[in-house]
Amino acid sequence: MTNKVIIKSNKYGINLILDDQTPFPELLQIIADKFKESGSFFKDAQMAVSFEGRTLTPRQEQEIADTIMANSTIRIVSIIDSNKDLETLMKERVENYQEPRQYAQPSPYIPQDYPDMDIPPAADFYKGNLRSGQTLECASSVTLIGDVNPGATIISGGNIVVLGSLKGNACAGASGDENCFIFALDMRPIQLQIGDLIAKSPDKEKESGWGKKKTKEDNSKYSAKIAVVRDGYIGIEPMTKGCLDRL
């Protein structure tokens, strides 16, 4: 393969064809250089991205998306699998994307020559409440300073941290990574998803259920909790030092 990174684009997205023999940090540097040179061509476009040529982990996909955004004015709004209807799927993802009220650019990712080092991707930060019908979707890990109200959804390719109440739906590790977690200061979700695993609030109110009716007596019982995958199931645990040590 003469070119280790080939960029193909359409109106709605970018398809990267990657050499499967080149070390990943080297590919990141090539991608950074290419988008520094041609990033102005796309201006401030919101685009989806897909990959061909090699198998990538969810973390590597996020690192590539962060590298593109750090070296151009492109806003990556979705990472999708490559297929024959790629442009149609990119069009659907981009046109249905809802821009949050406030957006902070992720910190630039600086590639290093350490192929075995597990470097976490940059995280997105948002401020404001998600109302019913709104969806916040991020390629990287995300921290929301606000509430996720019933009927709202937050989706992340990495971890999710809600510095407020989580009373809607949350999906972490959206690309299939079950090692991610969901944290909230007030954990009362309708549905949680981590990787391909899904857990729903009980239909009926139970003594210990997520959907427990809020009364004056139990207002104080809501505290910071974290949802993680244990033994193939999603479990919700109080946020303690011991819990952090097991992440």
Rosetta blueprint (number, residue, H / E / L):
1 M L
2 T L
3 N L
4 K L
5 V E
6 I E
7 I E
8 K E
9 S E
10 N L
11 K L
12 Y L
13 G E
14 I E
15 N E
16 L E
17 I E
18 L E
19 D L
20 D L
21 Q L
22 T L
23 P L
24 F H
25 P H
26 E H
27 L H
28 L H
29 Q H
30 I H
31 I H
32 A H
33 D H
34 K H
35 F H
36 K H
37 E H
38 S H
39 G H
40 S H
41 F H
42 F H
43 K L
44 D L
45 A L
46 Q E
47 M E
48 A E
49 V E
50 S E
51 F E
52 E E
53 G L
54 R L
55 T L
56 L L
57 T L
58 P H
59 R H
60 Q H
61 E H
62 Q H
63 E H
64 I H
65 A H
66 D H
67 T H
68 I H
69 M H
70 A H
71 N L
72 S L
73 T L
74 I L
75 R E
76 I E
77 V E
78 S E
79 I E
80 I L
81 D L
82 S L
83 N L
84 K L
85 D L
86 L H
87 E H
88 T H
89 L H
90 M H
91 K H
92 E H
93 R H
94 V H
95 E H
96 N L
97 Y L
98 Q L
99 E L
100 P L
101 R L
102 Q L
103 Y L
104 A L
105 Q L
106 P L
107 S L
108 P L
109 Y L
110 I L
111 P L
112 Q L
113 D L
114 Y L
115 P L
116 D L
117 M L
118 D L
119 I L
120 P L
121 P L
122 A L
123 A L
124 D E
125 F E
126 Y E
127 K E
128 G L
129 N L
130 L E
131 R L
132 S L
133 G L
134 Q L
135 T E
136 L E
137 E E
138 C E
139 A L
140 S L
141 S L
142 V E
143 T E
144 L E
145 I E
146 G L
147 D L
148 V E
149 N L
150 P L
151 G L
152 A L
153 T E
154 I E
155 I E
156 S E
157 G L
158 G L
159 N L
160 I E
161 V E
162 V E
163 L E
164 G E
165 S E
166 L E
167 K L
168 G L
169 N E
170 A E
171 C E
172 A E
173 G L
174 A L
175 S L
176 G L
177 D L
178 E L
179 N L
180 C L
181 F L
182 I E
183 F E
184 A E
185 L E
186 D E
187 M E
188 R L
189 P L
190 I L
191 Q E
192 L E
193 Q E
194 I E
195 G L
196 D L
197 L E
198 I E
199 A E
200 K E
201 S L
202 P L
203 D L
204 K L
205 E L
206 K L
207 E L
208 S L
209 G L
210 W L
211 G L
212 K L
213 K L
214 K L
215 T L
216 K L
217 E L
218 D L
219 N H
220 S H
221 K H
222 Y L
223 S L
224 A L
225 K E
226 I E
227 A E
228 V E
229 V E
230 R E
231 D L
232 G L
233 Y E
234 I E
235 G E
236 I E
237 E E
238 P E
239 M L
240 T L
241 K H
242 G H
243 C H
244 L H
245 D H
246 R L
247 L L
